[in-house]
Amino acid sequence: MEKSEHFRLYHEMVVIRRLEEKAAELYQQGKIGGFLHLYIGQEAVSTGLISARRPEDRVITAYRDHGVAINCGLSAREVMAELLGKATGCSKGKGGSMHMADVHKNFWGGHAIVGAHLPIAAGLALGDAYVGNQAVTMCMFGDGATNIGYFHEALNLSKVWNLPVLWVCENNLYGMGTAVERASAVSEISQKALGYGMPSRRVNGMDLMEVRQVASEMIEQIRQGAGPMMLEAITYRFRGHSMGDPERYRKPEEVHRYQENDPIGIYRRYLIDQKIGTEDELNALDDDAMAVVQDAVEFAEASPEPAPEELYTNVYVEA
């Protein structure tokens, strides 16, 4: 990977972190309504995964979707404007935090209903297989989604039809406020793929380079006709499940322990140790990321609200 690509990925991770931190502030000020699920701590998963895709490859995810949107090429301005419910947002201010999408960038959205997007991912992959496209669908979901019917139906059919899907479980150890081992009979989520005869792997989701390497290998195998596979990325969210989470189910000491292995810090040390970047160069990227987010906030706050007639648009797809 070229130095410029490393710098791009580092910059994206920092933009995601700073954007999420700013979103938390705006939510507390009452400028963002509804639910808000922050991606802080999990940035290496989507950044590493999506950096391994080709333009034709599709990405679909759950409601913790702001970082995924950035990685798929949406601007910080579009994302922040959507969070504030403005007309300049990626979903015209009508989707909000959990429903960001841009099909022109092959980002098929964040989805609020737990696991409901997994059958949609199978459908996207079926469409590509039907017309002979060489695209791979990357479907991201949380560990909690693996305990419901959508997960099993989607994995089963993807294997029956040999669909080009990479199922990616972002295992941040908690489904809302319940630890994985309390809710799942099989706590090693990747093993669930074995019930469908599907290859699976586990990866350190805090290490961008490890995620990228393993994802690249699996995506290429799927593209060559190996059929669906599952990747479990072990990660950790530093904030609550959503902004209303009192976090009584875990101790501050546990959070601090994972923060000491911050994914941005891991990648930063890698870049310096491998002599890809210097402290000064990375500091400059940090500063630029902060400027990008501040510009996004100013843009969003100055943007107009959706017009009343927008309530009646995008209800049906035009033939």
Secondary structure, 3 states (H helix, E strand, C coil): CCHHHHHHHHHHHHHHHHHHHHHHHHHHCCCCCCCCCCCCCCHHHHHHHHCCCCCCCEEECCCCCHHHHHHCCCCHHHHHHHHCCCCCCCCCCCCCCCCCCEHHHCECCCCCCCCCHHHHHHHHHHHHHHHCCCCCEEEEEEHHHHHCHHHHHHHHHHHHCCCCEEEEEEECCEECCEEHHHHCCCCCHHHHHHHHCCCEEEEECCCHHHHHHHHHHHHHHHHHHHCCEEEEEECCCCCCCCCCCCCCCCCHHHHHHHHCCCHHHHHHHHHHHCCCCCHHHHHHHHHHHHHHHHHHHHHHHHCCCCCHHHHHCCCCCCC
